[in-house]
């Protein structure tokens, strides 16, 4: 090995070690994202072997039977939305359905949003959040109500 090669060798080794350190750090940060798992579900889907018109009828019936009055809007046929309702003194929520399909099959996608109530229901939080399947007790109760709505749509005669 020549004198010149020995002088540049530590510089190359240092660069290689630095590059490897950077690559290892980047892979560690992206690897941590794997520990979080998938994002919580924010909607429920019901696939029905009925026409879109029948799916609309089932959805509107299920909303009413479960105690959610439908807000009258221009799109309330294919995109019904409940009037705001209270979940105890903790939140005010709205459930929505989006209905699509054809004469042979239909799909209903259920979702919802809520606002936390403060001061025992006197004040509403301005931050509207999506109902999702999470470990938060309030969100879990709202998610269970949304699942009950899904079952009512699926089991409707």
C-alpha positions, 0 to 999 in steps of 0.5 A, a space after each residue: 500500500 502506498 503512502 498516499 493510499 494509507 492517508 486517504 483510507 481513513 477518510 474513506 472509512 469515515 465517509 462510509 461509516 457516516 453514510 452507514 450511520 445515516 442509512 441506519 438512522 433513517 431505517 430506524 425512524 421509518 421502522 418505528 412507523 411499523 409499530 403504530 400499526 394501521 390507522 383506525 377505521 373511519 367508516 363502515 361499508 355494507 355491500 347489499 345484493 339489492 338495488 340502489 333504491 332498496 338500499 336507500 329505503 333500508 338506510 333511511 328506515 334503519 336511521 329512523 328505527 335506531 332513533 336518528 332523525 334524517 336532516 332534510 337536504 338536497 342530497 338526503 336521498 343518496 347521502 342521508 345525514 342524521 340531525 345532531 344527537 348527544 352522546 350523554 353530556 360528552 359529545 354531539 355527533 352526526 352520522 352520515 351514509 353514502 349510497 351507491 350502486 346499480 339495479 343489482 347491487 348497492 353499497 352503503 358507507 357509514 361514517 360520522 363526526 362529533 364535537 366534544 361538549 364542555 362544561 357538562 354540555 353547555 359549550 361545544 368544542 370547535 374541533 370536529 373529529 371523525 368517529 373512528 374505531 379507537 381505544 378512546 371510550 367516547 369514540 368506542 361508544 360512537 363507533 358501536 352505535 355506527 356498527 349497530 346502524 350497519 347491522 340494522 341496514 344489513 338485516 332489514 327485510 
